[in-house]
Amino acid sequence: MPKDDNTVHYEGPSGGWGSVRGMMRIYARELSPPTVLKTLSEQNKPQGFACVSCAWAKPADYHPAEFCENGAKATMWEMTSRRCGPDFFAKHTLAELREWRDYDLEQQGRLTHPLRYDPATDRYVPCNWDEAFSAIGRELRALDPKSVIFYTSGRASLEAAYCYSLLARLYGSNNLPDSSNMCHETTSVALKKLIGVGVGTVVYQDFASCDAMFFFGQNTGSNSPRFLHPLQEAAKRGCKIVTFNPVREKGLETFINPQSPSEMLTGHETKISCQYHQVKPSGDIAAILGLCKHILARDDEARARGGKVVDRDFIEQHTHGFEAFETFVRNTGWSEIERASGLSRRDLEAAGQVYVEAEKVIAVYGMGLTQHVHGFDNVAMLVNLLLLGGNIGRDGTGLCPVRGHSNVQGQRTVGISEKPELVPLDKLAALYGFEPPREKGLNTVEACEGMRSGKVKAFFGLGGNFVRAIPEREAMERAWTGMRLTVQVATKLNRSHLVHGQVAYLLPCLGRTEESQVLTMEDSLSCIHGSLARRAPASDHLLSELAIVAGLAKATLPPNPRVPWDSWVADYAIVRDRIEETYPDLFPHFNQKLFTPGGFYKGNKARERIWKTASGKAEFTVPTALVACGFGEAPGRYRLITLRSNDQFNTTIYGFSDRMRGIEGTRDVLLINRDEMARAGLAEGDVVGLVSDAEDGVSRQVSGLKVTPFALPDGCVASYYPECNPLVPLSHHDQQSKTPASKAVPVRIVAQGTAAHR
């Protein structure tokens, strides 16, 4: 459905003065100290500070201000002058705080003291670090290691992540899920099977030489705004950008560069996408199939004239399974493709023609592909599309999954994985003189299932807001209290800290801006960067994440002369030497390359056209379904898309301004197009609820949503994450990776009130 004047939308471009005002609003509200401006001036630059927000690349040829609106918000959020100390917890029980909004919890500021839960008063009370480590270690020694979860958010450094994964395995557990389980695990599973590596194949320089980019389910304007700079440059030089997304996102429509005085003064916008197709949620498999069908048809015509469109030499030498895929494409009719995708043949052929005319193609995608029941097939179809033209393993081509948290990809690189086959266990055994556990550990969904069944007894969270991020939140919060031990390492208070086990500790850590030593992380394009800020800590009682891991290890594990925890805490360079020994092919001369402009590339075999797959070649596949949602259509059933606003990053809510969608002051909205409103008998401003329409007999509901007209395809509605997580069944996930399928959830609308009644 096209945008019209009767729907909520934003008239301006992405970037521009709106971005500047958004940053200044947060700066004023967080009472940030003047030093935040110096930190921002150094952000994402060599010898500087690596942003704690998204994992987008840090270019060698950097801009004067190499940060975006949300990156600035994240830095100001961490460097706030607000403090949340023991006096706050003395005033409030946890039962009371559970009634607060997420935003209000985090607005209390930085945590200042280690805390333990006191069941007699239902409060957190201060404790010292030795007491906390001793008590946690005693609890862990009494538990079966297989019943303990070691979770990691995506912000921990490579150094902390390496030590944390080693702690878990020395303890005897491979239960090392992380936030990638909830977003891009589908990428890791699919790409590993299809091209032999679990990450994308693009490097930053490829954006300067590609002829076309195809975007699927990725909101650059809010989730990785610095990506807009190479996109703008590409669009200006004539690169064609084609976008497929159920939602029209401003970042892929128009952009004004806040660092361009002429653009800011004149209001001159750059058009980003030459085509924008509002594919039906879960219709991407069919849409990509339509592109492939057009490409094969044009190839037939070209071959009749002695030319080619499809790179059959590449296919013959480097791929497996093409014949079955080609047969499937030719045998699938256009009417079926149109019905499943929600797009017309004409539009799909127009998009396919961009591919036909391009020599070099990049495919960019986000959770709009990965978070579906058939998310694997979504990603696999994108691989099929690129393989047709030999668009993997050449400069200016490749796959570009855009990751979320700033080091979520890097943590997997250095051992945060529940899959033992992805970790050099024999090398760890030789280095540290122990026998690592060899059985598969629990991922996020399996950990939740274990909590619900009572098999999981303890949870240790290195950052993040796990309870708020997971599916089936209300049921999971009830199950959470059945655990014996919960430990959370954090910088600010969030919902997960208020739902606790019988024994619970909340341990405050240094933020990345406060670390006194160099940290490292990996970006979405597989480059490693050093980070150093050295700002004053929010409290004298804070420890670094690595120091907390070491303190816990010493209190839990028997002494091991090969694991000098104190030396590692004193000098992170020694940890990097151990990372290099463990992963010599990825981190040669690690300590010498920390501040390489643009980062140092860890390499990618698929980019070299070396395919570490079962067949030794890149794999064409035939999808198992044309619709990725995993459920059928039914009268009154909608596909719910969960969204992030312009004023949040993952579960962190900075405010209530979703500027680039035209929604202000609230997150309690139900977005739906006007035709669907009429069919459902709804009026703008009605207050409704959503109920789960999963066929499992479980009652799930989110209430108090204001009906808001918005340009969406028919058959779907949208609302915000994480507020709608209670509607996502734990069983509703990608079939192969178990990534929660939050981009197409079966729901029904139930009436609660009308605008006239309020």
N, C-alpha and C positions, 0 to 999 in steps of 0.2 A: 504494500500500500504506500503510495507516495506521500511525502510530507504535504500538509496543507495548513491553512491558517487556523483551523479548528483543533489542532493538536498542540500539545506542549512541545516546544522545541527552543533551540537557542539560535538567535539570528547571527551572532558573531562568529568569527573563525576560532580555531584552536590557537593557543599562544596569545600574542597581542597584549593589550592592556588588561584584559580579563585575567590573564595569568599573573601579571604583576600585582594586581589588586588581591588575588587569592593568596599570594605569598605574604604580602604586607599584613593581611588580616590575621594570619597565623602568627606572624612575628609579634604583633601587638598583644595577642591573646596569651601567648606562652610566656610573656615577660622575659623573652630571651636576652641574655647578656650581650654586650657589644661584640664579644669575641666570636659570636656566631657569624658575624659578617666576614671576619678573617677566615674562618673555617670554610664558609661558602666560596670564598675567593680561591681556596686551595682544592676544592672538591673535584674529584675525578681527574686530577692532574698528576703527572709524575712528581714524586717526592711529597705528595699531598695525601688527602683523605679520600678514601673510597666510600661513596654514598651507601647508606644503610638501607636504601629503598630498593629499587629494581636492579636487575642484573644486566642492564643494557651495557654495551661496550663503551670503553673509554678511549677515544681516538688519540692517535699520536699527535695529529695536527688539531689541537684542542682549541675551543673557543675561549674568549676572555672570561665568560661565566659558563663553566661546563656543568651546569646543573639545571634541572627543570623545576616546574612548580611543585610537583610532589616530592622530588628529591630535597628541595629546600624545606618543605613542610616536615619531612622526616628528620632532617638535621635540627631544625628548631624544636621539634617535638622532643628529641633526645636532650637538647641543651637547655630545656626550659628551666626557669628559676623556681618553679613550683616544687615542693617537697612533700613526700608522703611518708611520715615517720611513725614511731610508736605512739605519739600523742593522737594521731588520727585513728589508729586501730583501737586505742583505749576508749574512744567515743562511740565506736560502731561495732555491732556484732556482725558476723558474716551473714546471718539470716537477713539482717537489715540491708546489707550491701548487695545482696542478690536481687533486691528490688530496684537497684539503680540501673541507669542506662550504661551501656559500654562506654560511651563518650565521657560521661561524668566520672566513671571510675578512673579512666586514664588522665583526666584533667586534674586529679589530685597531685600529679607530679611524680618525680623520681623517688623510688624506694630508697631508703637510707640505711636500714639495719636488717640483719638476718632475723627471721621471725619463725616461731613455731606455733602451731595451733594448740590452743588450750580448750579442751572440750567442756570444762566446767563453766567457762564464761562465754563460749562460742566466739572467741576473739583470737586474733594473732597477738602474741606477746613477744617482746624482744628476747633474744638469746645471743650467746657469743658463737663465734665460728667453731671453736673446738667442741663445744657442746653439740652443735648441729652435726658436724662431721661424725662425731662419736656415735650419736644416736642413730643416724642414717646408716652408718656402717654396721652397727649392731643389728638393725632390722634386716639389712640386705644379707648378712651372713646367715640369718635364720630362714631365708627363703630359698626355694628352688630357683636357680638362675633363669630357667625357662619360663618362669612365671613373672618375670620383671621386664618392663618395657623401657628402653632408652630412646626417647624421642628427641628429634632435633628440628628446630625451625631453620629457615634458610639464611639466617644472618651470621651464624657462628663462623669464625675464620677457619682457614685450612688448618692452622695449627691446633686450635681447640677441637675441631672436628676429628682430626687424626687421633689426638689423645683420648677423646671421648669414645671413639670406636674401639681403640685399644683397651680402654678400661672395661667396656662391655664384654669383649672377648676374653680378656684375662679373668673376668668374673665368671664366664661360661655361657654368655648369651649372644645370640645373633639377632635378637629382637631390636633392630635398629631402623625403625621407620623414620621418615622425615617428611617435611611438607611437600616434597615432590610426589609422594603417594597420593596427594589430594589434587594435583594439577597436571603435571607432565610425566607421570609414570607411564602413561600410554605411549608417549614419545620414546621413553627409554626402552620399553618392551618391543614396540613395533620397529623402530629403526635398528635396534640390535639384531633382530631377526631378518630384516629386509636388506640392510646395507652393511651390517656388521659392526656398526658403532651406535651407541645409544644417544648421541647428540647430533646437532645440526652440522652441516658441512660448509657453511658460509663463513668467510672472514670479512672484516670491515671494508676492505678495498673492493670487494665484489660489487658493492652498491654503486660504485663510481663507473662501472663498465657494463652493467646489465642493460638489456634492451626492454625487459618487461618484468614486472613483479605481480604476483598473484597473492592476495591477502585472503585468509580464511579465519574468521572467528577470533580476531585479535584487535583490541582497542588501544591503538598506539597513543592517542591523545591523552588518555588518563593513566595507562599502565606502564608506558615506556616513552615519555614525551621527548627525550633526547634523540630518539630514533627519527623524529620529524625533521631534523637537520639534514641527514643524508637523503631522506625522502623528498624534501623540498629541492635539494640540488639535483636529484635524479629527474624529478618532474620538469624542472626548468631546462634540462638538457635534452628532453624529449623522450625519456623513458616512460613507457605506458604502465600505469598502475591500475590493476583491476581488483576490485574488492567484492568479496562475498561475505555478507553478515546480515542476520535478521534485523539488526538495529543499525540505523544510520548514525555512525559515530563521527563527530566533528573532526577528530584528528586525521581521519582519512578522507575528509571532504576539502577543507580549506585550512590554510595556516598562515599566520603572520609571525615572523621571527622576532621575538622580543629583543634580540641583539642587533637588529638592523634598524638604525635610526631612520632611514628613509621609509621603510615599511611601517614603522610605528607612527611616523608623522603623517604619512599619506593614507594609511589604512589599506595599502595595496596587498591583496591576498594572493597566495599561490594555490591554485587548484591542485589537489593531490591525486585523486582518483579520476581517470578518464572514463571509467565505467563503475557503477556501484549497484550491485544486485542484492536485493533483500531476500536471500534464500530462506526457505522455511526452516525453522529449527529442526535439526537432524536430517536435513535434505542435502547435505554437502556431498555425500557419496554419489547421489544421482546427478548433482550439478557437475561434479568433476567428470563423471561418466559422459555427460553431454559434451563437455570440452573434448574429451578423448574421441568421441564419436565423430565430431566435426574434424578433428585433426586427421583421423584415418581416412575420412572422405576426401579431404584436400590432398592427402598423400596419394590416394588412388588416382586422382586427376593429374598430379604432378608426375607420377611414374609413367602414366600413359604418354606424357610428353618428354620422357627421358630424364625428369628431375626427381626430387624427393622432398618430403617434409619430415617424415619419420626417419630417425637415424638408425637404419637397419644394420650398418656396420658395427656401431656401438652395441646394439641389442644382441647381435650374434656373438660378439666377443665378450661382453661384460654382463649379460643378463640371463636369467632362467625363468621359464614359465610364460613367455610372451604369447605363444600360440593359443594357450587356453584363455588368456586375457583378451586377445584380439577377437577370438570367437565370441566371447561373452559380450564385448562391446557391440559387435556387429549384430548380434541376435537380440539385443535389447531395444525395444521400440521407443520412438520419441514420445509417444503418449505416456508411456510408463515413466520416463525420465521427467517429463513436465509435471506429472501428478506428484511424484515423490519429492521433487526439488521445489515446487511452487513457482518455477520460472518458465518462461516461454522458450520454445526452440529458437526463435529469432535472437533472443538475448544471449542464450548459451552459445549460439554460433558466432555472435559478435565477439563474445569473450574468447572463444576458441580461436578466432581469426587473429587476435592479438598474439597468441602463442605461435600460430603458424608463421607469422611475419617476423617473429623475434629470433635472433640467433642465440641470445643468452637469456635464460629465464631463472628467476629466483622465486621460490614459494615460501611465504611467510605465514605462520599460523600460531594460534594460541589455544586457550582452553575451550574456545568454541568448537574445536575439533576433538580435543582429548577427553572432555567430560561427557561422554555418551556411552550407552550400553555397547554400541558397536564403534567405539572410538578408535579401536585398532584398525578397523576397515576405513575410517575417515583418513587416518594417517597413511595407510597403505595405498589408498587411491591417489593421494597426493604424490607419493613415491612413483606410482605408475605414470602419472602425468609427466613428471620430470624425466623419467627413463625414456619415454617416447622420443624425446629430442636430444638424448644424451646430455641432459642438463644437470648432471652431478659429476663432479670431478674436472670441471673446467673453470678457469677464471670467469667471474661474472655470473656464475650459476650456483644452484644448490638449494638445500633445505635450510630454513631458518625458523626453528621453533623459538619463540620469545619467552624466556623464563621469567619468573616472578621475583622472589626474594634474591637479595644481592649475592649470595654464595650458595644457593640451593644446588646448582650444578656442581660446584667445586666440592661440596661435602661428599657427594657420591664418588667423586674422583678419588678421594683419600680414605674411603673405607666405610662411610655411613651407608650401609646397605644390609637389608635382611637376606639378600641372596648371596650365599657363600661363593658361588661360582664367579662373582664379580670382584672378589677380593683375593689378593695374593696370600692366602692363608699359609702356604708352605714358607713363604718369605718371612711372614710374621713369626712363625714358629722358630725359624732359624735365628732371627734377630733377637728374640726375647725369651727363648728357652721355655716354651710352653706348648701345649697341644690345643689349638683353637677349636671351638665347637664347629662341627661340619654340617649339621643339619640346617635346613632353611629356617630362618626366623619369621617373625610375624610382621606383616605390613600394617598400615593404618586400619584398614577394614578388619583384618584378622585380629588386631589388638583390641578393637572395639567389640568384636564378637567374643573374644576371650574375657573381657571385662563383664559382659552381659551374662556369660555362662559361669563366671566365678573362677575361671582358670587363671586369669591374670590377677596377681596379688599386689603389684607395685608399679608405679609409673614415675619415671624421672624425666622431666621436660627441660631440655636446654633451650630456653626461649620459646616464643610462640604463644598461642592462645588455643590450645588443642581442643578443649571442650567446645569452644565457640565455632571452630572451623569444621568440625566433623558432621556427618549426616545424623539424622534422627536424634537431634540434640537433647530433647527433653527426656527421652527414654535412656539416653546414654548418661545424662546427669544423675538419674536415679541409680543406674548401675555403678557409677563412679564411686559412690559412697561405700560400696562393698569392699573396696580394696583396703589392704592393710596399711600401705604407705604411699603417699604422694609427695613429690618434691618438685618445686618449680623454681627455675633460675630465670630472673627477669629484671628489667629496668623500671617498669611501671606496672601498676595494678591492673589486672584484667579479670574477666569472668572466670577463667580457668582456676584462678587462685582461690575462688570462693566456694568451689565444689571440691571436696577433699576426702582423703581416706581417713582411717582411724588415727593414723599418725601422719602429720603433715608439716612440711617446712616450706617457707618462701624465702629464697636466697637472692639478695640483690647483687647485681654484677655491674662492672664498669661498662659504659657504652663504648662504641668504637671510637668516638671522638676523644675519649679519656685514656685510652691505652698509652702507656709510656714506651711501648716497644712496637716495632713494625709488625703488622698483621698482613696476611695475604688472602686473596679470594679470586675466584674464577668467574668471568662474565659469560653471557649467553653464547658468545662466539668462541669459547674455549681458550681465551687468553687470561693469563695470570697477572695480577696486579698487587703491588705493595700499597699499604695504607699507613699513614702516620699523621696524627693530629695533636696529641699531647695537651689537651685542654684540662683544666682543673676538674677533678672528680666531683660528682654531686654530693658525696659524703666521704668522710675518712673511713667509714666502715665497709666500703665496697671492695670486692675482690674481682679480679679478671675471671672470665669464663674458664681459662686454662687453669688458674689457681684453684678454682672451685672443683674442677675435675680432678686435679691432683690431690687436693685435700680429701675428697671423697675416696679416691683410690687408696691412699695411704691408710685410711680408717677402715677400709673394707677388705683389701687384699693382703696376702702375706708378702713380706718384703721380697723384692726381686732386684738383685744388683744390676741387671741389664736394663732396668726401667728407672732411671734416676729422676723421679718426678720433681724434686726440688731444683735440680739443675735445669730442667726444662722450663720451669716457671721463671727462673732467673734469667734465662737467655733463650728466647724463641728461635734464634738461629740454629740452636742444637736440634730443636724439633724439626726444622726444615731440612737439616742434614739427614734426619731419620726418614722423613718423607721421601727424600731423594734416594736413599738406600732401598726403600720399599718399592718405589715406582721410578726406577732409573731411566726408563724410556720417556717418561712424561716430564720429569723435573731435573734434567741434567744441569749442573751448575746453578742450582736453585738460588742460593744466597747471593750469587753474583748478578742475578738478572731481575732483582726485585722491582726496580723502578725503570724498566725498559719502557720508553714512550709507546703508548698503545698496548702495553702488556707484552708478555712473551707467549707465543703460541705453543700449546702443548702437543699439537699435531693431530691428524685425523686420517686414518687409513682410507676411508671411503673417498675423501677428497683426492687421494692419490690413486683412486680406482683400484685399491686393494680391498677385496671384499671378504671380510672375516665371517662369512655365513656358512650354513651347512653345505650349500652347493658350491661355494667358492665364487659365487657370482651374486650380483644384485638381483633381488627377487621381484618379478611381477606376480601379483596375486589377483584372485577373483573374489570380490566381496561376498560375504555371506548374506547380506541384506542391502536393499537400496535405501532404507530408512534407518537411521542410526539410533533411534530412541529406545528400541526394544519393546515397545507396546503399540497396539493398534489404535485406530481412531474409533471414537464412540460419541454419540450425541451428548453434548454438555461437557466433554472432556477437552482440556487444553494442555498444551505443552508449555510448562513454566520455564522461562529463562531466568536464572539468577544473575544479577548484575552487580558490579562495583561502581560506586559513584566517583565523580571527580574529586571528592573530598575525603577519600579513604585510600588506604593501601592494605590489601587483604583484610584482616579483621580489625585493623586500626582505623578508627573513625576520627578524622581531624575536625569535622564540622558537618553542617547540614546544608551544604551548597553543592548540588550537582549541576553546576553552571552550564556545562556543555550539553545537558539535556533539557535545560530550562526548568529544573525542579529546585525549589528553594524552601528551606525551613523545615523539611520533614523527610523521613525515610519510609514512612508508613503509607506507601502508595501501591496501587495496582495499575500497571500500564497496559492498555488494551486499545485496539483501534476502534474507530467510531462505528464501523459496520458491525463488528462483533458486539459492541455495547448495545446496539439496536436489537440485534438478534437475541441477546440475553436479557433484554428489558432493563438495562442499566442506564442511569443518568450520571453525568459528570458530578462528582462530589458525593455520590453514594458511598457508604461505608460497608465494606463486605469482608468476608473471610475466604480463605482458600483451604480446601480439605484435600487430603491425599486421595487419588483415584487409583492407587496401586492395588492390584488384585491379590492382596495378602491378608485382608480382613483386619488390618491394624488401623485404628483411628488416629489421624494426625491433622492438626489444624493450626493455622496462623490467622489471627483476627485483627480487626481494626485498620484495614487497608482502604485508602481513599481512591475511588475509581478516577483515573486520570487518562484522558485520551492521548494516545501516542501512536506514532506511525510504525506499526508492527505488521508483519504478515498475518493473514487469517489463521485461526486455529491455535494461536499462542497468546500468552500473557507474560509479563515480566515484573519482577520485583527484586528487592535488594538482598544480597548476601552480606552478612550471615543470618539476617533476620528470618529468612525462609528455610534455613537448614532443617528445622523440625519436619518439613514436608518431604525431605529426601530419605527414602528408605535405605537402611544400611545395605540391603541386598541389591540396590539399584546402582550398579557400577559397571564399568567396562569389563567385558567377559574375560579378557586376557590379563589386564594389568590391575584390576580391581580399583581403578580410579573412580571415585564417586561421580555419578552421571548427573551433575547439577545443571547442565545446560538444556535439558529436556526432561522435566519431571511431570508425571501425570497428575493433574489436579482438576478440581471442580470449584466453581464459585458459589458461595452460599451468602444469602442476604443477611445483613445485620442492621441496616438503617439507611435512610435516604437523606439527601441534602435538605429536603423539606422538613424532615423530622428533627434536625439538629438545631 
